[in-house]
Amino acid sequence: MKKVLIAYFTLAGHTENMAQYISEGIRFSGTEAIMKNISDIKSSEDLMGFDGYILGSPTYHREMAGPMKTFLFLFRKVDVSGKLAGAFGSYTHDGNAPKDILDTLQFVFKMVPFELNSLNMVESVAETAEGMRACQDYGKVFGQQLNV
């Protein structure tokens, strides 16, 4: 069974909720989902053994959160080239973080960007049934693409 790491940073809990729903969607596709807060990932070795990666961060001051920027440096010591990559996050007025994360995974670490690109959601939508379904669908399609 293929395995996906959903690693996220959250401050207010919206991005963590999104990660939970994305994880559900991945499991709906028959793929194993491992969800972790980036504070629980201590070394590059913790990133090994996954077939796909989805990273999440809210947008603060038009950027990904500082802890996510630091976390991305762990990927320097792991060969993730050619692995499927996705990104997600919540925002209030400007949502650049998921796109910036996916660009970094694609252009710096040579990962394959997910066909749906990044999932960027206004915080108020992230807490609705519509937001939940969008996150589940994102995870489900990611898992399906991984299993093709």
C-alpha positions as CSV (number, residue, x, y, z in Angstrom):
1,M,0.0,0.0,0.0
2,K,1.3,3.5,-0.9
3,K,1.9,5.9,1.9
4,V,1.5,9.7,2.1
5,L,2.8,12.1,4.6
6,I,0.6,15.1,5.4
7,A,2.8,17.5,7.4
8,Y,1.4,20.8,8.5
9,F,1.9,23.8,10.6
10,T,-1.1,25.4,12.3
11,L,-1.7,28.3,14.6
12,A,-5.4,28.7,14.9
13,G,-6.3,25.1,14.0
14,H,-7.8,25.7,10.5
15,T,-4.8,24.1,8.7
16,E,-4.9,21.2,11.1
17,N,-8.6,20.6,10.3
18,M,-7.8,20.7,6.6
19,A,-5.0,18.1,7.2
20,Q,-7.5,15.8,8.9
21,Y,-10.0,16.0,6.0
22,I,-7.3,15.6,3.4
23,S,-6.1,12.5,5.3
24,E,-9.6,11.1,5.2
25,G,-9.7,11.6,1.5
26,I,-6.4,9.8,1.0
27,R,-7.7,6.9,3.0
28,F,-10.9,6.9,0.9
29,S,-8.6,6.2,-2.1
30,G,-7.1,3.1,-0.4
31,T,-3.9,4.8,0.4
32,E,-2.3,5.1,3.8
33,A,-2.2,8.6,5.3
34,I,0.2,9.6,8.0
35,M,-0.6,13.1,9.4
36,K,1.9,15.0,11.5
37,N,2.4,18.4,12.9
38,I,5.8,19.6,11.6
39,S,6.9,20.1,15.2
40,D,6.8,16.3,15.6
41,I,9.2,15.8,12.7
42,K,12.7,16.1,14.1
43,S,15.0,15.0,11.3
44,S,15.3,14.2,7.6
45,E,15.0,10.5,8.5
46,D,11.4,11.1,9.6
47,L,10.6,12.1,6.0
48,M,11.8,8.8,4.4
49,G,9.7,6.0,3.2
50,F,6.7,7.9,1.8
51,D,5.4,7.7,-1.8
52,G,3.9,11.2,-1.7
53,Y,4.0,14.4,0.4
54,I,1.3,17.0,1.1
55,L,2.5,20.0,3.2
56,G,0.2,22.6,4.8
57,S,0.7,26.1,6.1
58,P,-1.5,29.1,6.7
59,T,-0.5,32.3,5.0
60,Y,0.8,35.0,7.3
61,H,1.8,38.4,6.0
62,R,1.5,37.0,2.4
63,E,4.0,34.2,3.1
64,M,4.1,30.7,4.5
65,A,4.6,30.5,8.2
66,G,8.2,30.8,9.4
67,P,8.2,27.3,10.9
68,M,7.2,25.8,7.5
69,K,10.1,27.7,5.8
70,T,12.5,26.1,8.3
71,F,10.9,22.7,8.0
72,L,11.5,22.6,4.2
73,F,15.2,22.5,4.9
74,L,14.8,19.0,6.1
75,F,14.1,17.9,2.6
76,R,17.6,18.7,1.5
77,K,18.9,15.4,2.9
78,V,16.1,13.2,1.5
79,D,15.9,12.1,-2.1
80,V,12.3,13.0,-2.9
81,S,12.8,13.7,-6.6
82,G,10.0,12.3,-8.7
83,K,7.7,11.9,-5.7
84,L,4.2,13.3,-5.9
85,A,3.8,16.6,-4.0
86,G,0.8,18.6,-2.9
87,A,0.2,21.7,-0.7
88,F,-2.6,23.3,1.2
89,G,-3.4,26.1,3.6
90,S,-5.9,28.6,4.9
91,Y,-5.8,32.4,4.8
92,T,-7.8,35.4,5.7
93,H,-7.0,38.0,3.0
94,D,-4.1,36.7,0.9
95,G,-3.2,33.1,0.4
96,N,0.2,32.6,-1.2
97,A,1.6,29.9,1.2
98,P,0.4,26.7,-0.6
99,K,1.5,27.8,-4.0
100,D,4.9,28.8,-2.6
101,I,5.3,25.4,-0.8
102,L,4.4,23.5,-4.0
103,D,6.8,25.6,-6.1
104,T,9.6,24.9,-3.6
105,L,8.8,21.1,-3.7
106,Q,8.7,21.2,-7.5
107,F,11.6,23.4,-8.5
108,V,14.0,22.9,-5.6
109,F,13.4,19.3,-4.7
110,K,12.3,18.1,-8.2
111,M,9.1,16.6,-7.0
112,V,6.1,16.1,-9.3
113,P,3.3,18.6,-8.6
114,F,-0.1,17.2,-8.0
115,E,-2.5,17.7,-10.9
116,L,-4.9,19.8,-8.8
117,N,-2.0,22.1,-7.8
118,S,-2.3,23.5,-4.3
119,L,-5.5,23.8,-2.2
120,N,-5.9,27.3,-0.8
121,M,-9.0,28.0,1.3
122,V,-10.4,31.0,3.1
123,E,-10.5,30.3,6.9
124,S,-14.3,30.8,7.0
125,V,-14.8,28.2,4.3
126,A,-12.4,25.7,5.8
127,E,-14.8,25.2,8.7
128,T,-17.8,24.4,6.6
129,A,-19.2,21.2,5.0
130,E,-18.2,22.6,1.6
131,G,-14.6,23.1,2.9
132,M,-14.5,19.6,4.4
133,R,-15.6,18.0,1.1
134,A,-13.1,20.0,-0.9
135,C,-10.3,18.8,1.4
136,Q,-11.5,15.2,1.3
137,D,-11.7,15.4,-2.5
138,Y,-8.2,16.8,-2.7
139,G,-6.9,13.9,-0.7
140,K,-8.9,11.3,-2.6
141,V,-7.7,12.5,-6.0
142,F,-4.1,12.7,-4.7
143,G,-4.3,9.1,-3.5
144,Q,-5.8,8.0,-6.8
145,Q,-3.1,9.7,-8.8
146,L,-0.5,8.1,-6.6
147,N,-2.0,4.7,-7.2
148,V,-2.1,4.9,-11.0
